[in-house]
Amino acid sequence: MGLSIVILAAGKGTRMQSNMPKVLHKIAGKSMLQHVIDAAQQLQPEQVIVVAGHEIEQVRSSVAEQDIIIAEQSEQLGTGHAVDQALPHVVEGNQVLVLYGDVPLIQKETLKQLIDAQPKDGIGLLTVKLKDPSGYGRIIRNSDGRVTAIVEQKDASMDQLAINEVNTGIMSVGSGKLKQWLSNIDNNNAQGEYYLTDTIAMAAEEGGVRACHPSSAIEVEGVNSRIQLAQLERAFQQQQAEQLMNEGITLIDPARFDVRGNLICATDVVIDVNVIIEGDVSIGRGSQIGANSILINSKIGTNCIIKPNSIIEGAVIESECSVGPFARIRPGTQLSQGAFIGNFVETKNTVMGQGSKASHLSYIGDAEVGTGVNIGAGVITCNYDGANKYKTIIEDDAFIGSDSQLVAPVSVGKGATIGAGTTVTKDVAAGELCISRVAQKHIENWARPVKKQTKKKIEEKK
């Protein structure tokens, strides 16, 4: 039996106060819908069907590069009606798993347990016990403890409202039985909607309903407001932080740490407060990441020190490098072992050789820098002529004096020295000293200009 996964994502989400569909709001830099799709894909389903309605083109666009079927629910007539819109796309005879696009923290292990629990001709149902069950459909059990029905809160009696076991909406059921039971539900309820939960009573009379539970209630928390979105963001980040700490990573404050992608860390990494990880990032053993730094799609080697307020994107930082504070390492940068990038230095599409340094206030773009090179404060590689980019090559052991400009394309030979304040427009040979500034002049008895007094100031002195 194949597996078809149906994800309900048609709601407008009025309480979000947004023109964007609720399910496209992000947690950890990824839409809630994508979180659910990613969990679903781990089960290796035959098909994934997303039921969309409000701003359907935005939803369609968000999954355009994935093998996802979009089913339209043009009218919001309830969860039963929503699933019914997906049924024409479901492969005959498949097992159907129903998920929700605004329940983003559901885990693969929980879903696998649910699928395995489903009776052959019945329903596997995910339920959870809450201290405050307000707003949720209550699970009705008979004297034998078997699930017999779900009653929505607006239709529940006082005794039923006291029940704290609630429906998550997530269920597993055979496609044939699902079609049969959906065809028999009606909208005779307080909301005037077709409830998917009405199939539970039918299943209880036939193949039975088997309930299972998530490992944590946070897995089945839904989002209806930006407040709830923020709460799930922090819950997700707490999960990431705990996992990293269990793997031997030190987080100075787990509550001030955000992973918005995939982070792989070796042991004994120390991460200070307010660090943000985006995309795919790896950090080698013993490295330290300073406060307020942002790492994006980069590799950090062993025993590196990334000082506070540095931004590293699309870069490879080899072992024993030092970066920052307030450095910006842009895509295409590779720092070889022991390289040093200091405060307010920006690099882009540049290779820095072993032990080379750019300590202060420099821009190094489109450059190949050899080993043991010293780049002084205020040095700029002028790589752009307004239309095209050009490369600067600085060979081993060269010394680039402060406030120099290297106008690409240009090369500086091995062991060459560029005097401070020089503009280099032609290649410099190995071992040469290059100075382009004018000779220093001394003028004796020079009178410094003084500020002219206005007529008003003269009158005031009188």
C-alpha positions as CSV (number, residue, x, y, z in Angstrom):
1,M,0.0,0.0,0.0
2,G,1.4,3.4,-1.0
3,L,1.2,6.5,1.1
4,S,-0.6,9.7,0.0
5,I,-0.1,12.7,2.3
6,V,-2.7,15.5,2.3
7,I,-1.7,18.8,3.8
8,L,-4.5,21.3,4.5
9,A,-3.4,24.8,3.8
10,A,-6.4,26.7,2.5
11,G,-7.2,29.0,5.5
12,K,-6.9,32.7,5.3
13,G,-5.6,33.2,8.8
14,T,-7.5,36.3,9.6
15,R,-5.9,36.8,13.0
16,M,-2.4,37.0,11.4
17,Q,-3.5,40.4,9.9
18,S,-1.5,39.7,6.7
19,N,-2.0,39.6,3.0
20,M,0.2,36.5,2.9
21,P,-1.4,33.0,3.5
22,K,-0.9,32.0,7.1
23,V,1.0,28.8,6.1
24,L,3.7,30.9,4.4
25,H,4.7,32.7,7.5
26,K,8.1,31.5,8.6
27,I,9.6,29.7,11.6
28,A,13.4,29.6,11.6
29,G,13.5,31.2,8.2
30,K,11.3,28.5,6.5
31,S,7.6,28.6,5.9
32,M,5.3,26.6,8.2
33,L,4.1,24.8,5.2
34,Q,7.6,23.8,4.2
35,H,8.3,22.5,7.7
36,V,5.3,20.2,7.3
37,I,6.3,19.2,3.7
38,D,9.8,18.3,4.9
39,A,8.5,16.1,7.7
40,A,6.1,14.5,5.2
41,Q,8.8,13.8,2.7
42,Q,10.9,11.9,5.3
43,L,8.2,9.2,5.2
44,Q,8.9,8.7,1.5
45,P,5.3,9.1,0.3
46,E,4.1,8.3,-3.2
47,Q,2.5,11.7,-3.4
48,V,2.1,14.9,-1.4
49,I,-1.1,16.9,-2.0
50,V,-1.5,20.5,-0.6
51,V,-5.0,21.8,-0.4
52,A,-4.8,25.6,-0.9
53,G,-7.5,28.3,-1.2
54,H,-6.7,31.8,0.0
55,E,-4.0,33.4,-2.2
56,I,-3.5,30.0,-3.9
57,E,-1.0,31.4,-6.4
58,Q,1.4,32.4,-3.5
59,V,1.1,28.8,-2.1
60,R,1.7,27.3,-5.6
61,S,4.7,29.5,-6.2
62,S,6.3,28.6,-2.8
63,V,6.4,24.9,-3.8
64,A,6.8,25.3,-7.5
65,E,10.2,23.5,-7.6
66,Q,9.0,20.5,-5.6
67,D,7.0,17.5,-6.7
68,I,3.8,18.7,-5.0
69,I,0.2,18.4,-6.2
70,I,-2.0,21.5,-5.5
71,A,-5.7,20.9,-4.9
72,E,-8.0,24.0,-4.7
73,Q,-10.6,24.6,-2.0
74,S,-12.3,27.7,-3.4
75,E,-14.8,27.9,-0.6
76,Q,-13.9,27.3,3.1
77,L,-16.5,24.8,4.1
78,G,-14.6,22.9,6.7
79,T,-11.9,20.3,7.1
80,G,-14.0,17.5,5.7
81,H,-14.7,19.5,2.5
82,A,-11.0,20.4,2.3
83,V,-9.9,16.7,2.3
84,D,-12.6,15.9,-0.2
85,Q,-11.0,18.4,-2.7
86,A,-7.8,16.3,-2.5
87,L,-9.4,12.9,-3.0
88,P,-9.6,13.1,-6.8
89,H,-5.8,13.2,-6.8
90,V,-5.2,10.4,-4.3
91,V,-4.0,7.1,-5.8
92,E,-6.7,4.5,-5.4
93,G,-6.0,2.1,-2.5
94,N,-3.3,4.3,-0.8
95,Q,-3.1,5.0,2.8
96,V,-3.9,8.7,3.4
97,L,-2.2,10.8,6.1
98,V,-3.8,14.1,6.8
99,L,-1.6,16.9,8.1
100,Y,-2.0,20.7,8.6
101,G,0.1,23.5,7.1
102,D,-0.1,25.6,10.3
103,V,1.2,22.8,12.6
104,P,4.9,23.1,11.7
105,L,6.7,21.2,14.4
106,I,5.3,17.7,13.8
107,Q,8.0,15.0,13.9
108,K,8.6,12.1,11.5
109,E,8.8,9.6,14.4
110,T,5.3,10.6,15.6
111,L,3.8,10.3,12.1
112,K,5.5,6.9,11.6
113,Q,3.9,5.7,14.9
114,L,0.5,7.0,13.8
115,I,0.7,5.2,10.4
116,D,1.7,2.0,12.1
117,A,-1.1,2.3,14.6
118,Q,-3.9,2.6,12.0
119,P,-6.4,-0.4,12.0
120,K,-6.8,-1.9,8.6
121,D,-10.3,-0.6,8.0
122,G,-10.3,2.1,10.6
123,I,-8.5,5.3,11.5
124,G,-5.3,6.1,13.3
125,L,-5.8,9.3,15.3
126,L,-3.3,11.6,16.9
127,T,-4.6,13.0,20.2
128,V,-3.0,14.9,23.1
129,K,-3.9,15.8,26.6
130,L,-3.8,19.5,27.5
131,K,-4.1,21.4,30.7
132,D,-6.2,23.9,28.9
133,P,-8.1,22.2,26.1
134,S,-10.1,25.3,25.1
135,G,-10.8,25.6,21.4
136,Y,-10.1,21.9,20.6
137,G,-12.4,19.1,19.7
138,R,-12.8,16.7,22.6
139,I,-12.1,12.9,22.3
140,I,-15.1,10.9,23.4
141,R,-14.3,7.4,24.7
142,N,-16.7,4.6,25.9
143,S,-16.5,2.7,29.1
144,D,-13.9,0.4,27.5
145,G,-11.7,3.4,26.8
146,R,-12.2,3.1,23.0
147,V,-12.5,6.3,20.9
148,T,-16.1,6.6,19.7
149,A,-16.3,10.2,18.5
150,I,-14.9,13.8,18.5
151,V,-17.1,16.7,19.6
152,E,-16.1,20.2,18.5
153,Q,-16.0,22.7,21.4
154,K,-18.9,24.7,20.0
155,D,-21.1,21.6,19.9
156,A,-19.9,20.1,23.2
157,S,-21.9,19.7,26.4
158,M,-20.6,20.9,29.8
159,D,-19.5,17.3,30.7
160,Q,-17.7,17.0,27.3
161,L,-16.0,20.4,27.8
162,A,-14.4,19.0,30.9
163,I,-12.4,16.4,28.9
164,N,-8.8,17.3,28.4
165,E,-7.9,14.8,25.7
166,V,-8.2,16.6,22.4
167,N,-8.1,16.1,18.7
168,T,-5.0,17.3,16.8
169,G,-6.7,16.8,13.4
170,I,-3.9,14.5,12.2
171,M,-5.1,11.1,11.1
172,S,-4.2,8.1,9.0
173,V,-6.9,6.2,7.0
174,G,-7.3,4.1,3.9
175,S,-8.4,6.1,0.8
176,G,-11.4,3.8,0.1
177,K,-12.9,4.2,3.6
178,L,-12.1,7.9,3.7
179,K,-14.1,8.5,0.5
180,Q,-17.0,6.4,1.9
181,W,-17.1,8.2,5.2
182,L,-16.7,11.7,3.7
183,S,-19.6,11.1,1.4
184,N,-21.8,10.5,4.5
185,I,-21.0,13.6,6.6
186,D,-23.2,16.7,6.7
187,N,-22.9,20.3,8.0
188,N,-25.6,20.1,10.6
189,N,-23.5,21.8,13.4
190,A,-22.9,25.2,15.0
191,Q,-20.4,26.2,12.3
192,G,-22.4,24.9,9.3
193,E,-19.2,23.2,8.1
194,Y,-18.3,19.7,7.0
195,Y,-16.1,18.3,9.8
196,L,-13.4,15.7,9.0
197,T,-13.8,14.6,12.6
198,D,-17.3,13.3,11.9
199,T,-15.6,10.3,10.2
200,I,-14.4,9.2,13.6
201,A,-17.8,8.0,14.8
202,M,-18.3,6.1,11.5
203,A,-14.9,4.5,11.8
204,A,-15.6,3.5,15.4
205,E,-18.6,1.5,14.3
206,E,-16.6,-0.3,11.6
207,G,-12.8,-0.8,11.6
208,G,-12.2,1.0,14.9
209,V,-10.2,4.1,15.9
210,R,-6.7,3.7,17.5
211,A,-5.3,6.8,19.2
212,C,-1.6,7.5,19.7
213,H,0.2,10.5,21.1
214,P,3.1,12.8,20.2
215,S,6.2,12.8,22.4
216,S,5.5,16.5,23.2
217,A,2.4,18.7,22.9
218,I,4.5,21.3,21.1
219,E,4.5,19.0,18.0
220,V,0.8,19.5,17.5
221,E,0.6,23.2,18.4
222,G,-1.1,25.2,15.6
223,V,-0.6,28.8,14.7
224,N,-3.4,31.3,14.4
225,S,-1.7,34.5,15.3
226,R,1.7,36.2,15.2
227,I,1.9,35.7,19.0
228,Q,1.6,31.9,18.5
229,L,4.0,32.1,15.6
230,A,6.6,33.7,17.9
231,Q,6.0,31.1,20.6
232,L,6.6,28.2,18.2
233,E,9.7,30.0,16.9
234,R,11.2,30.0,20.4
235,A,10.1,26.4,21.0
236,F,11.8,25.3,17.8
237,Q,15.0,27.2,18.7
238,Q,15.0,25.7,22.1
239,Q,14.9,22.2,20.5
240,Q,17.8,23.1,18.3
241,A,19.8,24.5,21.2
242,E,19.2,21.5,23.4
243,Q,20.3,19.1,20.6
244,L,23.5,21.0,20.1
245,M,24.4,21.1,23.8
246,N,23.8,17.4,24.0
247,E,26.3,17.0,21.2
248,G,29.0,18.9,23.1
249,I,28.5,22.5,22.1
250,T,28.6,25.4,24.6
251,L,25.8,28.0,24.1
252,I,26.4,30.9,26.4
253,D,22.7,31.6,26.5
254,P,20.4,29.0,24.7
255,A,17.5,31.5,24.7
256,R,19.5,33.9,22.5
257,F,20.5,31.7,19.7
258,D,18.8,31.1,16.3
259,V,19.3,28.3,13.7
260,R,17.6,29.1,10.4
261,G,19.0,26.2,8.4
262,N,21.3,23.3,9.2
263,L,24.2,23.5,11.6
264,I,26.9,20.9,12.0
265,C,29.3,21.4,14.9
266,A,32.2,19.4,16.1
267,T,32.8,19.2,19.9
268,D,34.0,22.0,22.1
269,V,32.6,24.8,20.0
270,V,31.6,27.9,22.0
271,I,28.8,30.1,20.7
272,D,28.1,33.5,22.4
273,V,24.8,35.3,22.5
274,N,22.6,36.5,19.6
275,V,24.4,34.4,17.0
276,I,22.3,33.6,13.9
277,I,22.9,30.6,11.7
278,E,21.4,30.6,8.2
279,G,21.6,28.0,5.4
280,D,24.2,25.2,5.7
281,V,26.9,26.0,8.2
282,S,29.6,23.8,9.7
283,I,31.9,24.7,12.6
284,G,35.1,22.8,13.5
285,R,36.3,21.6,16.8
286,G,37.3,24.2,19.3
287,S,36.2,27.3,17.4
288,Q,34.6,30.3,19.1
289,I,31.8,32.4,17.6
290,G,31.5,35.9,19.1
291,A,28.3,37.6,20.1
292,N,26.0,39.1,17.5
293,S,27.7,37.3,14.6
294,I,25.8,35.9,11.6
295,L,27.0,32.8,9.7
296,I,25.4,32.0,6.3
297,N,26.2,29.0,4.1
298,S,29.8,28.8,5.3
299,K,32.4,26.4,6.7
300,I,34.5,27.3,9.8
301,G,37.5,25.2,10.5
302,T,39.1,24.1,13.8
303,N,40.3,26.5,16.5
304,C,39.0,29.6,14.7
305,I,38.0,32.7,16.5
306,I,35.1,34.7,15.0
307,K,35.0,37.9,17.0
308,P,31.7,39.8,17.8
309,N,29.5,41.4,15.2
310,S,31.0,39.7,12.2
311,I,29.1,38.5,9.1
312,I,30.4,35.5,7.2
313,E,28.5,34.4,4.1
314,G,29.4,31.9,1.4
315,A,32.9,31.5,2.7
316,V,35.4,28.8,3.7
317,I,37.4,29.7,6.8
318,E,40.2,27.2,7.4
319,S,41.8,26.3,10.7
320,E,43.2,28.7,13.2
321,C,41.9,31.8,11.5
322,S,40.8,35.0,13.3
323,V,38.0,37.2,11.9
324,G,36.6,40.4,13.3
325,P,35.3,42.1,15.2
326,F,32.9,43.9,12.8
327,A,34.3,42.1,9.8
328,R,32.2,41.3,6.7
329,I,33.3,38.1,4.8
330,R,31.3,37.9,1.6
331,P,30.7,35.0,-0.8
332,G,33.7,33.5,-2.5
333,T,36.1,34.2,0.3
334,Q,38.6,31.5,1.4
335,L,40.8,32.2,4.3
336,S,43.7,29.7,4.5
337,Q,45.2,28.4,7.7
338,G,46.1,31.1,10.2
339,A,44.8,34.0,8.1
340,F,43.8,37.2,10.0
341,I,40.9,39.5,9.1
342,G,40.5,42.4,11.5
343,N,38.0,45.0,12.4
344,F,35.9,46.7,9.7
345,V,37.6,44.6,6.9
346,E,35.4,43.4,4.0
347,T,36.4,40.6,1.6
348,K,34.7,39.3,-1.4
349,N,35.7,36.5,-3.9
350,T,39.1,36.5,-2.4
351,V,41.7,33.9,-1.4
352,M,43.9,34.8,1.6
353,G,47.0,32.7,1.9
354,Q,48.4,31.1,5.1
355,G,49.2,33.6,7.8
356,S,48.2,36.6,5.7
357,K,46.7,39.6,7.4
358,A,44.4,42.5,6.7
359,S,43.9,44.0,10.2
360,H,42.0,47.2,9.8
361,L,39.5,49.1,7.6
362,S,40.2,47.5,4.2
363,Y,38.3,46.2,1.2
364,I,39.8,43.2,-0.5
365,G,37.7,42.1,-3.4
366,D,38.4,39.8,-6.4
367,A,41.9,39.1,-5.2
368,E,44.4,36.3,-4.8
369,V,46.6,37.0,-1.8
370,G,49.6,34.7,-1.2
371,T,51.2,33.6,2.1
372,G,52.6,35.9,4.7
373,V,51.2,39.0,3.2
374,N,50.6,42.1,5.3
375,I,47.8,44.5,4.2
376,G,47.7,47.8,6.0
377,A,44.8,49.9,7.2
378,G,42.6,51.5,4.6
379,V,43.9,49.4,1.6
380,I,41.4,49.0,-1.2
381,T,41.5,46.6,-4.2
382,C,39.8,48.7,-6.9
383,N,38.1,45.8,-8.7
384,Y,35.3,47.5,-10.5
385,D,35.5,50.1,-13.3
386,G,31.8,50.7,-13.4
387,A,31.0,47.9,-15.8
388,N,33.4,45.0,-15.3
389,K,35.2,43.3,-12.4
390,Y,39.0,42.7,-12.4
391,K,41.4,40.7,-10.3
392,T,44.3,41.8,-8.0
393,I,47.1,39.3,-7.4
394,I,49.4,39.8,-4.3
395,E,52.2,37.3,-4.1
396,D,53.9,35.8,-1.0
397,D,55.4,38.0,1.6
398,A,54.4,41.3,0.0
399,F,53.8,44.3,2.2
400,I,50.9,46.7,1.3
401,G,51.2,50.0,3.1
402,S,48.3,51.8,4.6
403,D,45.8,53.8,2.5
404,S,47.0,52.3,-0.8
405,Q,44.8,51.6,-3.7
406,L,45.5,48.7,-6.1
407,V,43.7,49.4,-9.3
408,A,42.9,46.0,-11.0
409,P,43.9,44.3,-13.1
410,V,47.3,44.5,-11.3
411,S,49.8,42.2,-9.6
412,V,52.3,42.8,-6.8
413,G,55.3,40.4,-6.9
414,K,56.7,38.3,-4.2
415,G,58.3,40.3,-1.4
416,A,57.4,43.6,-2.9
417,T,56.6,46.7,-0.8
418,I,53.9,49.2,-1.5
419,G,54.5,52.5,0.4
420,A,51.7,54.0,2.3
421,G,49.3,56.2,0.3
422,T,50.3,54.7,-3.0
423,T,48.0,54.2,-6.0
424,V,49.2,51.2,-7.9
425,T,48.1,51.1,-11.6
426,K,50.8,48.9,-13.0
427,D,52.3,45.6,-12.0
428,V,55.0,45.7,-9.3
429,A,57.9,43.2,-9.7
430,A,59.2,40.9,-7.0
431,G,61.2,42.7,-4.3
432,E,60.5,46.2,-5.6
433,L,59.4,49.2,-3.5
434,C,56.6,51.1,-5.2
435,I,55.7,54.7,-4.1
436,S,53.4,57.0,-6.1
437,R,52.8,59.9,-3.7
438,V,54.4,63.3,-4.3
439,A,57.5,64.4,-2.5
440,Q,56.8,66.0,0.9
441,K,57.1,69.8,1.1
442,H,57.8,72.0,4.0
443,I,56.6,75.7,4.0
444,E,58.0,77.9,6.8
445,N,56.0,80.7,8.5
446,W,52.8,79.5,6.9
447,A,49.7,81.2,8.2
448,R,46.8,78.9,8.9
449,P,43.4,80.3,7.7
450,V,41.2,81.8,10.4
451,K,37.5,81.9,10.4
452,K,36.1,85.2,9.2
453,Q,33.9,87.1,11.6
454,T,30.4,88.1,10.5
455,K,29.1,91.7,10.8
456,K,26.7,90.4,13.5
457,K,29.6,89.0,15.6
458,I,31.6,92.3,15.3
459,E,28.5,94.2,16.5
460,E,28.1,91.8,19.4
461,K,31.7,92.4,20.6
462,K,31.1,96.2,20.6
